[in-house]
Amino acid sequence: MPDARIAVHPEARIDRIEPELHGHFSEHLGRCVYDGIWHDETVDGEGFREDVVGLLEDLDLPVLRWPGGCFADDYHWEDGVGEDRPRRRNLFWAQGREEVPEEPNSFGTHEFLELCERIDTEPYLALNVGSGDPQEAADWVEYCTYGGDTALADRRRENGREDPFDVPYWGIGNENWGCGGQMSPEQYAREYRRFATYVGTMDHLMADQEFDLIACGFEDHEWNRRFMEEVSESAWGAEFPLDHLTLHHYYGRTMSVVETEDDETFDRFLVEALEMDEHIERIAAAINASATTRDIGVIIDEWGAWHTESVAETGLEQPGTVVDALSAAAVLDIFNHHADVMTMGNIAQTVNVLQCLVETEGDDAWARPTYHVFDLYSPHQGNDAVRTSVDAPTREVENKDDDLPLVGASASLSDDGTYVTLTNLDLRGEHSVEIDVENADPDAVDAQILFGDQEHDAVVDADNAASFEPESFDVGVENDGTLTADLPPSTVVGVSIR
């Protein structure tokens, strides 16, 4: 007998699920770039790790953010182009597990943008507002995107790139309420206007392409309201060049994912991940108070699990587990539910650091459980998200205002049919689910399951990585076309109905 019921409402369209909602983030810290994407720190080194590039290419990343993060607000792009690249300190992040606070600059603008072209992903570059100035920012945009006859365009050509790079997203700063300058919202709004004046108008003359500008918001939503209010005080008002507003949401900061034995702690961790829903609603409200989310989209350009293992001494590395991947599935469902306001999401980080998708050690590289969640959710990209009603049991969680819903779901429509993702957020028990999707044909239903044979605290490594890959899953189809599924604990299921 089902104890959870899910109703898909195809007539209740939310909006298109932008592929960029499944985006990623790579920063120069720990082993994310050096030893993760790039073999070593020398300019004449071996270059890209082909094993990692292959894994990223197979995943079809829609967008990749770089070079930070806090790193971006002490990064000067000219250090990372050409042959003679200086070695610099960076105030915020160190390289490798040895915590070397020095940036070799062997992986710079050309290397990053070449990586994006190789894996067919859109680049998102973060400009330095904290220690940089508008001229430096404008020069970087011109260097990358202008095809005319200027010194900067010629310099790009001399460095090996004849045609302009395609860079559709430029972020004006990062965490400017913190590492990006400790600014008040009003101060950052004035800085944003100043930078955007020099960068945002370039696509009319000095760039051969249009691009979007991204402002940095905060989990303190009063900060976002004050920022939007100050930005709107410009002569342009709501028409000012501001296309997206971001915030960052990490969860699990007080929890060790491998040493925790208390199920209550895992439940609390999942509730923290689900707080993403309220953050999206509140930042959208801050935008709508001064402008509209039809014109300014919501981006969550840093998100994911951050556990007690991720400290400077480890290079912000933490084990890759099933429960982290489960939290990612829950967040991606939330993104689908908010497809009407969300324009991008970027999980932190792509390789080796925090809730990464790919891990390396020596000559080995492998996909983590979270990698497989993104792969399972990829059929949603470009579809129309539709309302999904979930009636499922909940569990009260100590020290949390909200209960944990034990089953979650989201659904989308395309010309090929309906795609539904299901999550059993209960780490302790199975749940039988009934799914109403309007007269499903038994011969047109395919399903895959993740982690059906794994414990929720199972850790991936090079030897067992294959055991976390998806498997076929049986979904029942009743006479009225209703689907039924028995979800094992801590699992994620994707159901395709043609």
N, C-alpha and C positions, 0 to 999 in steps of 0.2 A: 504494500500500500504506500503510495507516494507521501512523503512528509514535506515536500517542497513543490511549489507550482510556479511555472514561469509562463507568462503570456507575452507573445510577440505581437505588436500592434503595427502591421505594415502601413496602415493608413495614417499613423501618427509619426510623420517624418520629422526628425530633429534637424539634420543638415548633413552635408557631405563630410565624411571623415577624411580630413586632409592627410595624405601619406606622412607629412611632416610630424604628425602626432607621435609617430614611432621613431623619432630622431634620437641622436646620440651626441656624446660630448667627450672630447679628448683634451686633456690639459697636460702641461709640462710639469708633472710631479710624479715622484716615485718612479715606477717602471712602466708608466702608461705609454710614453713615446719611445724613450730609449730603453731597448730590450723588449719593448712591447710591439711597437709599429716599426721602429728603426733599429738596426742591428747594434750600432754603437755610437759613440759621441764624436767620432772624428769625421771631418768633412769628406775625406777620401775613404770612408769605411764601406761596408758591403751594401749599405742602403736598406731598402725595405725588407722586412721579413715576409717572404712570399707565402709562408704558411698562414700567417695572420691575415695578410691581404686576401688570400683565397677564402678564408672563413668569412671575412667581412663582405666580400663580393657575393658570396652565396646567400647572404642574409638580405641583400637588396636594401641597404640603408638609404632612407630618403633624404636625410640631411645630417651634417656633422658639424658641431660647434668646436671652435679652436681660436686662440691658444689658451684660453681660460674663460672663467675662473679668475681667482685672485692673481694668478700668474700674469694675466693680461694687463693688469694695472701697474705692472712694473716692467712691461715688455716693450721694447722699441724695435719696430719691424725692420728697420734698416740694418740692424745687427745680423739678421737672418737671411740676407740675400747676397749674392756674389760669392767670390772665392775666398776673400780674406775676411773671415768672420771672427769678431772678438769674443773672448770668453768673458761673460759677465756674471755678477752675483744677481740673485733675485731675492727680494725681501720676503717673499711669502712662501715659496715652495722649493723643496730640495729634490734633487734627482737621485733615484735609486734607493735601495734599502740602507745605503751608507749615509744618507742624509747630506749629500754634498750640495751646498747652497749655491751652486755655480751652473750656469746655463752655457753649454758649448755652442749653441746656435747652429749646429750642423743640420738640424731639422727646422726649416723656416718656411717662408711663404711659398716658394716654388714646390718644395717637397710636399707640403700639405695639400696644395691645390692639385698637384699631380696625383696624389693619393685619391682625392675626391673624384678625379676623372677616371682613374683606374677602376674604382669600385662603383662608379656611376651614381654618385651622391652629390647633393647640393651643398656647397660650403657656406658656413655661417661664421664670419670673422668678428671677433670682439675687439673694439678699439680701446686704446689706453686713454682713459679720462683722468684716472687718479694721479699719474705722474707725467702724463703727456699733455699735448695742447692741440687745438683745432687744426693747426697747420700740418702737424705730423699725421693726424688722422686723414686730412684731405689728401696729403701726398700719397698715403697708402692706397686710398681708393683710386687715385689717378694712376699710380704705378700698376695696379692690378687690372684696371678696366678700360683705360683710355687707349684708343687705337691711332691717335693722331701723331703729330710731329712735335713732341716736347722732350725735354731732357729726361723726365721720369719714364715716359713711354720708351724712349730709346735705351734707357738703362735696363728696363725689363727685357728688351730685345737682346741687348748685349749679354744678359744673364741667361739667355737660351730660350726665351719665349717670344716668338714673333707676334702672335695674335693675343688680344686681351683675354684674360681669364674671365669666366662667367661667375660672378659672386653676387647672388641675389639677396643676401641678408648681411646687414652690418649692425652689430650691437654697439651702442654708445655707452661704454662703460660696463662694469660688473660690480655688483654688491657695493654700490657707492655709498650706501648707508654704513658700510663696514670697512673692509680692506681697500675699497676703492676710493677712500678719501674721508671716511667718517663724516659724511655730509648730512645735513638736514634735508628734508624733502624739498624745501624751497631752494636751498643752495644747489641741489642736484638738478632741479628743474631749470634754474638759470644756466647751469653748465650745459645741460642737455640742449637748451635753445641755442647756446653759443656754438656748440659742436655741430648741431644739425644745420645751422645756417651755412656753414662751410662745407659740410658733407652732403646734406640732404638736397641741395640744389644742383649738385654736380651732374646728376643724370640728365639735366637739360642741355649741358654744354660739354662737360669734360668726361663723360662716360658714354660708351656705346650701348648702354643697357639701362633698364630701370632696376632699382633695388629698393628693398624695404629697410626702414630704420626701426631699431628695437631699443626701448628704454628699459632700465632695470628697476623693478619694483621690490617689494619686501613682504615678508609674512605678517608684518604689522600693517594692517589694512588702513588704519588711520594715516599712516605714512603715505600710502598710495593715494588716498583721497586728497591729501594736502599737495602731493606732487602734481596730480592731475589739475587741481585748482590753480596752482601757480603756472603750469605750462599753458593753461587756457587763457592766462592773462596777457599773452603775447598779442601783437597786432593781428596775427593770423587767427587767433582763437582756436577753435576746434579743428580748423583746417591746417594747423601747423603740422609739418612733416613728422608724424609719429604713427607708425603702423601697428606696433605691438608693444604690450607691456608685460614684463616677466615677473615671476617670483621663483624662489627656490624652496623645496620642501624635502628635507631628509628626515628619516624616522629610524627608531631603534638605537639611538645614541647611547643608551644606558644598558644595552643588552649584549651579552656574548652569545653569538648564535650557535657555538659549539659546546660551550660549557653550561648552558642553561638546561636544566632538567625539569623546571617547573612549567607545566602546560599553561598556567595562567600568564606567565611572562610572554609566551608565544602569542597568546590571544591579544595581549596588550599591544604587542608589536604590530599585529595586523590591524587593530583599531587605529593605531597611529598612521598606518599607510592609508587607511580609508578617510582620514581627515583631509586628504587631498580634495575631496568633494566640496567641503565647506570653503577651503581656500580659493578654489576656482570661482565659486559663487560670490565670494566677498570681493575678490579683485575685479570681477566683472561688474559688480555693483559700484565699485570705486570709479571705474571707467565710465559707466553710464551716468554717474552723477555730474560729469562735465562734458562728456561726448557721447559716443555710442559704441557698443561692441560690434556693430555692423561695420564700423570704420577702423576700430582699434581692437586687434585680436589679443587673446590671452595666450601667453607662452609660459610653460613651466620648463625652463631651460637648464635646470639642475634638479634632479630628484632621485630618490632611491634609498636603499638601506645603508646605514652608516653605523657599524657596530663598534664595540669597545676594542676589538682587535685592530681597527683602523686608526693607527696613531703614527706620529712622525717616525718613530723607530722602525716601523714595519713598511714605511713608504705608503701608508694608507691602504695596505692590502688586508683583505679579510677572506675567510673561506667562502666558497660558492656553494650554497645549499638550496634544497628544495623549498624551504619556507621563504627564502628571499625571492625565489622565482614565483612563488604563489602570490607574494605581495605585489610583484610587478604585474601579474595578470589582473589583480584587483584594481590596480591603478589604471591600466589600459582600458578596462571596462568603464571606469569613471570618465576617462577621456572621451570615449564613445558617447556617453550620456551627455557630455557637454560639447558635442561637435558644433553646436550653434555659436559658441563663443571662442573655442580653442583653435589656434592656428598652428601650434607646434609644441612638441615635448622633447626633452633631451635627457635621457638617463645618464647618470654619472657612475662610472666612466667606461669607455669602450674596452680597454685592455688593462688587465692586472690590478686596477685601482678601484676601491669601493665595490659597488654592485656591477662589476664589469661583465661583459658578455663573453670575452675571450681571455684565457689565461695562458701564460707561457712559463716555462722553466727549462733553461738550457735550450736544447734543440727541439723541444716538444711544444706544441700549441694545441689547445683543445677548446671546445665549446662548453660553456657553463650552462646550468639549468635555465638561467634567465635568457640565454641565447635562444633556446628552444621555445620559450614562451613568445618571444618576439616573432619567431618564425611561424608559430601556430596562429598568431593574431594577424599576420600579414594579409590574409584574404579580406580583412575589413577595409584595407586602404583603398580610398577612392569610392567606396560604397556610400549609400545613404544610411546613416544611423537612424533607427526607429525606436520608439518608446518600448521598453521592456519592463513589464510588471513582475516583481519577484515576491512571492509569499513563501517565506522560509522561516524555520526556527531561528532563534537568536540565543546568545549566551551573555549574561551579565559579566562584566569585566571590572575587577577591582581597580579603583582609582581612575576610572574613566567614566565620563558622563554618558557615552554612547555604548550600547550593547554591540556585540559582534554578530553580524548576520552570517549564518553558517553556510549559505549558498549565495553566489552572485552570478550575474549574467549580463551580457549585452548582445545586441543583434544588429545586423545591417543587411541592406538589399542591394542587389545589382541586377543587370540584365540576365545573369546566369542563375539567379536564385537568391536564397537566404543563407546567411552565415551566422551561426550562434556560437558564442563562447560561454562556457560554464566553469565556475570555480567552486570546489568544495573547500571552504575556508576552515572547516572543522578538522583539526589535526588528530582527533580522537575517534571519529566514527564515520561510517558510511551514511549517505543520504540518497534516498530514492526520489527522483525528480520527474515530474510530468511537464512536458513542454508543448504548449498550444501554438502551432505555427500554420494553421489553416490547411487541413487536408493533405498532409505529407504523403508522398508516394514511397512505399517501402524500397522500391528499386532505385530511388533517386536520393537516398540518404547515405552519406559517408561520414565517418567520425574517426577522430584520433584522440588518444589520451596521453597525457604526460604524467610521469611519476607514479603510475599505478602500482609498481613493485618496489617503490622507494620509501624509506622513512623520511619524515619531514626535516630531520636534521642531518640527512645524508649529505656528505661533502664530496664534490667532484674532484677528480685528479686525472692525470694523463692515462692511468691504467683502467679506470672505470667509466670514463666519459661516455662511451657508447651506450652504457646502460641507462642513460638519462634521455635518450632519443625517443621520439613519439612512437606509439604503437597503435595498430588498428583497435577500434573500440566498437562494441555492439550496442546499437541503440534500437529499442523496440518501437514498432509502429502499430498503434491500435487501429481498430476498424474505422474509427472516425478521423484517422489521420494524426491523432495526437502522438507525440513521441514520449518514450519513457527511457530513463537511464538510471543505473545504480552507480553512483559516484563513490569510489573508494576515498578514504581520508586523504586530505592534502593533495588533490589532483586538479588538473586543468584539462578541459575537453573542448575540442573544436568540432562543430557539427555543420556539414555542408548539405543543404537541401536544394537540389537542382529543380 
